[in-house]
């Protein structure tokens, strides 16, 4: 049902789990809410983890992204195959990840006899953003990428993190040494706030489709319905 049609609440008013199909469906719903809970916990804990990791704080953002990606894999059939999910899958504007125009240093500052890249003697002529299609790139008047647009959950899943960026440079005077204009590499991690936006979009989809986790019959024979929030607190 998750992969084919939107569940109708009436279908689950008396969940008894009498056949294999119903147990499979319940398993899918449990996996969905379990993934949501894991993503929510990763987001809650990420700020503390970032402080603990210091310079490696990007690892906390990657952990959040991994949890949200797992959540997306559970919601993907609904995103792709329902009218409510279609706009979230391809159309919704999630956000733009900026690409710094200034290239990283060619070597640590303590080893530089003069910071030429900070004096305007080196110019960025192009930036290659590996693994990201042109349709997702924002560019300036010189056609140099300035940002990566995340549009729909589909692009969030397609674009791998970290994103590798190569800066191509040229010298503006004779004092620039050849090694100063060698291509320079930068990694850009998909920031936590992008993953949080995708998490909220998935939650909105579940609300739009009124999906809840059925629970077994009570002693009076009336099936209960577990809300999204109560399921997430389990």
Secondary structure as UniProt FT lines:
FT   TURN            2..4
FT   HELIX           9..12
FT   TURN            13..14
FT   HELIX           20..53
FT   HELIX           54..56
FT   HELIX           58..81
FT   HELIX           83..86
FT   HELIX           87..91
FT   STRAND          93..98
FT   HELIX           109..111
FT   HELIX           116..118
FT   TURN            119..120
FT   STRAND          122..129
FT   TURN            130..131
FT   HELIX           134..136
FT   STRAND          137..139
FT   TURN            141..142
FT   STRAND          145..151
FT   HELIX           152..158
FT   STRAND          163..171
FT   TURN            174..175
FT   HELIX           178..181
FT   STRAND          184..188
FT   HELIX           192..208
FT   TURN            209..210
FT   STRAND          213..217
FT   TURN            219..220
FT   STRAND          223..226
FT   HELIX           228..232
//
